[in-house]
Amino acid sequence: MADSSTPPAPSVRPAVAADGPVLGELDRSTWSTLHSVQPRPQPPYAPFFDDRHLPRDILVAEAADEAGEQVVAGYIRVVPPTPLACNAHVRQIQGLAVAGWARGRGIGRALIRAACGAARADGANRITLRVLGHNAPARALYASEGFTVEGVLRDEFFLGGRYVDDVLMGRPLAP
């Protein structure tokens, strides 16, 4: 039994279209060259969901905020890496964000575990991702969840005045 100072575990659910505005705000508030190769978003902001980013591809974590209200604390996007039938057994994490106030509370870990479970339920037997080499916290989290480095594209991006590696990670999805 958790003591009263331990926040309850986050809940994870599929996204719905109505989550778009709060997920867009989460994306903008967490933007950093630590994890993004895209330029900082500028107004007018594009919708979070579009033809390539659908609610069905997103899992949302909810947790109690400072006021004790259950609110969106993070999300993860998991999709087939290509439309090819020859790698339909693979899913790829193509986005993970956790609100600043929710960091250190197991939100990212819960999202990764839920994503692996959803990918397995969808028939996948492998999951992959790409992470920037200088993002040590994310790399450590992925490694602790069984992801291993499968390749490194050296100096693939120039961010914040320096070259950054693109690290390819993956893991099997055992039943």
C-alpha positions in Angstrom: 0.0 0.0 0.0 1.4 3.4 -1.0 1.7 6.1 1.7 -0.3 9.3 1.4 2.7 11.2 0.0 3.1 8.8 -3.0 1.0 10.0 -6.0 -1.3 7.3 -7.4 -0.2 5.5 -10.6 -1.2 7.2 -13.8 -4.0 5.8 -15.9 -3.4 5.3 -19.6 -6.2 5.4 -22.2 -6.6 5.8 -26.0 -6.8 9.4 -27.2 -10.0 10.9 -28.5 -10.3 13.8 -30.9 -11.3 16.2 -28.0 -7.7 15.7 -26.6 -6.2 17.6 -29.5 -6.0 21.1 -27.9 -4.5 19.9 -24.6 -2.0 17.6 -26.4 -1.0 20.4 -28.7 -0.4 22.6 -25.7 1.6 19.8 -24.0 3.7 19.5 -27.2 4.4 23.2 -27.2 5.2 23.4 -23.5 7.7 20.5 -23.6 9.4 21.4 -26.8 13.2 21.2 -26.6 16.2 20.5 -28.8 16.9 17.7 -26.3 14.2 15.6 -28.1 12.9 17.5 -31.1 14.5 18.0 -34.5 11.6 20.3 -35.6 11.8 24.1 -35.1 10.0 25.5 -32.1 6.3 25.7 -32.9 5.1 29.2 -33.6 1.5 30.6 -33.9 -0.7 30.0 -35.6 -0.4 26.5 -34.3 -1.4 23.5 -36.5 -3.9 21.1 -35.0 -2.4 18.3 -33.0 -4.4 15.7 -35.0 -4.3 15.7 -38.8 -4.2 13.1 -41.6 -0.9 11.7 -40.4 -1.4 12.0 -36.6 -4.7 10.3 -35.7 -6.2 9.8 -32.2 -6.1 6.0 -32.8 -2.3 6.2 -32.8 -2.0 8.0 -29.4 -2.2 6.8 -25.8 -2.8 9.4 -23.2 -1.6 9.3 -19.6 -3.7 11.0 -16.9 -2.5 11.7 -13.4 -3.5 13.9 -10.4 -2.2 17.5 -10.8 -1.2 19.7 -7.9 -4.9 20.3 -7.1 -5.6 16.5 -7.1 -7.6 16.7 -10.4 -7.1 13.9 -13.0 -5.6 15.7 -16.1 -3.5 14.8 -19.1 0.0 14.3 -18.0 1.6 12.9 -21.2 1.2 10.9 -24.4 2.9 8.4 -26.6 2.4 7.9 -30.3 2.8 4.4 -31.7 2.4 3.6 -35.4 3.6 1.1 -38.0 6.9 2.4 -39.3 5.9 1.9 -42.9 2.8 0.8 -44.9 4.7 -2.2 -46.1 3.3 -5.7 -45.4 6.8 -7.1 -44.9 7.2 -5.1 -41.6 3.6 -5.1 -40.4 4.9 -7.0 -37.4 6.7 -3.9 -36.1 5.4 -0.8 -34.3 7.4 2.4 -33.8 7.2 5.0 -31.0 7.1 8.3 -32.9 6.6 10.7 -30.0 6.5 10.8 -26.2 5.9 13.8 -24.1 5.4 14.2 -20.3 4.3 17.5 -18.7 6.9 19.2 -16.6 4.8 19.0 -13.4 4.4 15.2 -14.0 8.0 14.2 -14.5 9.6 11.7 -12.1 6.2 10.2 -11.4 6.4 7.1 -13.7 4.3 8.7 -16.5 6.8 7.9 -19.3 7.4 4.4 -18.0 3.6 3.8 -17.9 3.2 5.1 -21.4 6.0 2.9 -22.8 4.6 -0.2 -21.1 1.1 0.6 -22.4 2.5 1.2 -25.9 4.2 -2.2 -25.8 1.0 -3.8 -24.7 -1.1 -2.1 -27.3 1.5 -3.0 -30.0 1.5 -6.6 -28.9 -2.4 -6.7 -28.9 -2.3 -5.3 -32.4 -0.2 -8.3 -33.6 3.3 -6.7 -33.4 6.2 -8.7 -32.1 8.8 -5.9 -32.2 8.8 -2.2 -31.3 11.4 0.4 -32.3 12.1 4.1 -31.8 14.6 6.8 -32.5 16.1 9.0 -29.8 18.6 11.8 -29.9 22.0 10.8 -28.6 22.2 13.6 -26.1 18.9 12.8 -24.5 20.4 10.7 -21.7 17.2 10.6 -19.5 15.1 9.2 -22.4 17.8 6.7 -23.4 18.1 5.5 -19.8 14.3 5.1 -19.5 14.1 3.2 -22.8 17.0 0.9 -21.8 15.4 0.2 -18.4 12.3 -1.0 -20.4 14.3 -3.5 -22.5 15.2 -1.3 -25.5 18.7 -1.8 -26.8 20.7 0.3 -29.2 20.5 -1.2 -32.7 22.2 1.6 -34.7 23.6 5.1 -34.5 23.5 7.7 -37.2 26.5 9.8 -36.2 26.1 13.6 -36.3 22.7 13.2 -38.1 21.3 16.5 -36.8 22.7 20.0 -36.1 20.8 21.3 -33.0 21.5 24.1 -30.7 24.9 24.7 -32.3 26.2 21.2 -32.2 26.0 17.9 -34.1 23.8 15.2 -32.5 23.5 11.5 -33.1 20.3 9.8 -34.0 20.1 6.6 -31.9 17.9 3.7 -33.2 16.6 1.4 -30.4 14.3 -1.6 -30.4 13.1 -4.5 -28.4 11.1 -7.7 -29.0 7.5 -7.9 -27.7 7.4 -11.3 -26.1 4.0 -12.5 -25.1 
